[in-house]
Amino acid sequence: MKLGVFTVLFQNIGFEEMLDKVQEYGLQTVELGTGNYPPNAHCNPEELLSDNAKLKAFEEALKKRDITISGLSCHGNPLHPNKEFAEKNHKVWRDTVLLAQKLNIDTIITFSGCPGGSETDKYPNWITCPWPEDFSKALKWQWEEKVIPYWKKEAEFAVNHGIKKIAFEMHPNFVVYNPETLLKLRDNVGDIIGANFDPSHLIWQGVDIIKAIKVLGQQNAIYHFHAKDVFIDQSNVDVNGILDTKPYSDIAERSWTFRTVGYGNGYTYWKNIISMLRVVGYEGAISIEHEDALASIDEGFKKAVEFLKDIIFKEQPGQMWWA
């Protein structure tokens, strides 16, 4: 396994300064945002695709520090009912694929997107309950008319440009938000679809992370991994349940909050995650995503690095000499 970081947290410093920081902390790989919801401060596809000198300098900066790219991330919503917004997101997705081809990267990390509930909607409609029947009909329409046709076409485009893995982050407010919906899309589109497995979005939904890793891993459907934790405030859950639309800054009142790894769940929990990843054959990046409102960028990052360095496996297991 390689320890890495989703570098958008360092968007306020330059590309090479960011790489120096990553190298200083002993990380081996980076996940780079290319636009849409993540900033593209370190990796702008339009610039790199249009300027060979910039592209070469970009590659040399990584090579000089012996740092690889675990994936390019363009989390967006190309299925948004606002056509202008959707088209901008679609363009970033396609430019990211083209850049990945130039860089010999085979993994793109993104969201599935979420349409409206009909052709006339103005905003996405994340449907989480089958009744009244309007919602079941809308959900069927979303998948059959929008989600599956779009990703079938885009999977073909990706394959034609050397991409082997489209890693969807299972995230609320998008149609792929748990293992079941991920596998539904995979069944309809093909094995190019897999997971950017981020435990944080699943923990608060009540998912058993170890079982989810096992289910997806046994189908070779884990293509990337985010190291991000969640704290469940049981006192708030007991009163209001787990669904929560309050701002992330209202930490004391929320049912759950994103945390740096180790501050939502402890060593044993995360050791079990890392061990199950190895059991199912995942040996890719463990990419730190820092969105902890209680920790500064540098301190939260440092604590995550220290925590994960202590638990990830860096070597292949040897022979079972005892058996």
N, C-alpha and C positions, 0 to 999 in steps of 0.2 A: 504494500500500500504506500501511496505517496501523500504526504501532508501538504496541503495547499491552501489557498485563500481566494475568495471571490473579491476581486480587488476594488470593487466600487466603493468600499469604505474609505479608500485612499484617493478618491477622485480629486481632492484639493491639492494633491502634489503631482509632479510630472511623472511620466512613464518610467524613466530611468531611475528617478529617485525612489519610486515605488518598488522597482525591482531590487534596488540596493537594500531596502528595508526587508523585503521578502528573503533575500539572500542572508542578511544579517541574522534573521531568526531561524535560519536553517531549513526553510521550506524548499520543496523541490518543484512545485508546479503552481500555476496560476489559472484562475478562471476569469476571463475578461468580458466585461459588458460591452456590447456593440450597439446599444441604443434601445428604443422603446421605453419601458419602465426603468431599466437600469441605465445609468449614464454611460456614455461612450468616451469618457475623458482619456482613457488609455488605449482605445482601439476603435477608431472611426473607420468603418468599412469604406465609405465614400472616398475618404482621403487616401487610404492605403491601396485601394483598387485603381485609383487614377494616377498614382505617382510611384513608379517602380523604385526610385531612390529612397523614398520614405519607407516603402515596404521592406527593402533590403536592410535599412538601418534598424527597423523594428525587429527583424529576425536576428540581426547581429547582436542587438542588445540582450536578447534572451539567450542566445548561444554563448556569449561571453560569460554569462553568469551560470551557465548550465541549468537553466530553468526551462521547463516545458510548459505547454498550454494544455490544461486538462479539457477545456472546452470553451467555445464562444457562446455567450449568453445574450439572447435577445428577447427576454420575457416580454410578451406583448399580447394584444388582442386583435388579431387580423380578422376576427369574426364579428367585431363590434358593429352594431346596427348603424352607427354614424359612418357613412361610406368614406368620408375624407380621413377620419381617424383610422379606419380599418386599412385603407390603402397605404397610409404612411407606415403602419405596423407591418403590412405585407412586404413593402419595399425593404424595410430594415431586415426582415427575415431573409429575403432572397439575397440581399447584398451580403448578409452574414454567411450564407451558404457559399456564395462565390468566393468570399475571402477565405473561408475554411479550406476550400479546394486549393487555393494558392498556397496556403500555409501547411498543407498536408495534415489537416486536423479532421478527424472523422466524426466528431461529436458536437452537436448543437443542443444547447439547453434553452428551454422556452416554456411557455404556458400553452395549454390547448386552445385558449380563447373561450369566449362565451357570447353567443348571439342574443338578440332580443327574443321575445316570445312569438313574434310574427314579423312580417315584412314591413309593417308600419311603425314598429317600436323605435324609440329614440335611444334607449339605454339597454344595456345587457340585462338578462333575466336569469339569475341563478336559481334554479328550481330544486327545492329540497323536500317537497311533500307532494304526493300524488293526487290529493283531493283539496278542493273541488276539481272536477274532471278537466276543467280548462287547463290546469297545469300539466296533467298527464298528456293531453293533446299537444300542448306547446313543447313539452320535452321531446316527444316523438318527432315533431317537426324540426326542432333544433338539430337532433342527431341525423335524421334522414335527409334533410334538405340543405343543411349548412355544414355541420361538423365533419361527417364522414366524407362527403364529396370534396371539401376543401383539402383535408389532410391526405386523401388518396392522391390528389393532383400534386400536392406539395411533396409528398413522400417520393413520388416519381421524379420530380425535379431534383430533390436532394440526392437520390441514388445516382442520377445521371451526372452529378457533380462530385461524386466520390464520398458522399456522406453515408456512414453506416449506422449511425445512431442519432435519433431525435429523442432527447431525454426530456420528457415532460415533468415539470414540477407539479405534484398533486397539491392543488391550492384552492381554498374556498373562493367562491365567486367566479370560478371557471368550470367548464363541464367535466374536466378530469380533476377530481379532488380527492380520490381515494383509490386503493388498489383495484376495486371492482370496475370503476369507470375507466381507469387506465387500461385494464385488460380488455374491456369492451372496445375501446378504440383500436387497440393492438389487433384484436381478432378481426376487425373490419378493414384495417389498413395494411397490416403486415408487421413482421418482426423488426422493422426499422424503428418502430415505436417502442420505447421503454421508459423507465423512470429516472428522473433526477430525484433520488430519494432524500427528501428533507423531513426528518422526524418531527420537526416543530409543528408543521401544519396538521399532522396526523395525531399527535399526542393529545391536543385539546379536543379533537373529535372523538376521543375515547378508543382509538385504535391501539391494539397491542403491537408495538413496534417490532418485537422479535418475530412474532407470527407473520406480520406483513412482509418483513424481509425474507422470511423463509418461503412464503407463497410466491412472491415475485422472483426471488433468486432461483427457485427451482424451475422457473420458466425462462431463465437467463434474461430477465427483463429489468435488471438494475444496471443502468448505464453511467451513472454519476451519483455522487453522494454529497449532501450538504451537512456540515456539522453545525447545527443550531438547536438550542434547547428552548423549553417553555416551562414557566412556573405556573402551576394551577393554584389559584387562591380559593381553597375549598370553602371558606366562609362566604364568599360571594357566589360560588357555584350552588351552595346549599339553598340560597335564597332565589337566585335568578336563572340557574341553569348555566350551560356552557356557551350558548350563543351570545355574542356580545358585540354591539355596534358602537360602544363608547370609544373615544379617541385612545390611541395607544399610550398617550401621555397620562391618562387617568389611571395610573397603575394601582392605586389603593382601592379603586372602585371596580376594576375589571375582574372578570372571571379567570382570565389567563393573560400572560405577558411573555413576550419573547425574551430569552435570556442567553447569555454566553454559556457555552457548554460547561456543565458542572454546577451551574447555579439554578437549574430547574430540577435536574436529576443528578445523582452522584456517580462516583467511580464505578460501582458495581453495575449500575444501569447501562452506562456507556461501554464498559468492558464487555457486557453481554451483546451489545449492538455490534461492536467491532468483531467479536468472536463469531456471531452469526453471519456477518458479511463474509468472513473467511470460509465458514462452513459451506455457503452457497457459491463460493468461487469468485467473489468480487475482490479484485486486487487493484482497483483503480484509485482515483483521487478521493481523499477525505478533505473536502473543500470548506474551510471555515467561512461561515456567513455571520457577520457580527451586526445584530440589530437590537442591542441591549441598551435600553434607555437609562439604565442605572450605572453604566460604565462608559468612560471616555473611549474614543476610538482606539487609542494606543493601549490603554490598560485592558480593555476588553479583549483586544486582539492578543496581547501578550499572555493573558490568563488562559485563553483558549489554546494557544500554541503549547504552553507548558502542560496543560491538562492532557491534551491529545498526544503529545510526544511520549507521555508516560504510558499510554495504553494501546497505541496502534502497533501493529506488527510490521517490522521493517524487513524481515528475512522470511524466506520460504521455510516451512516446516521440514525437518529432516525425516529420515526413516524412523518408523516406530521400532526403535531398538529394543523396547521392552516387551514387544508382542511377536 
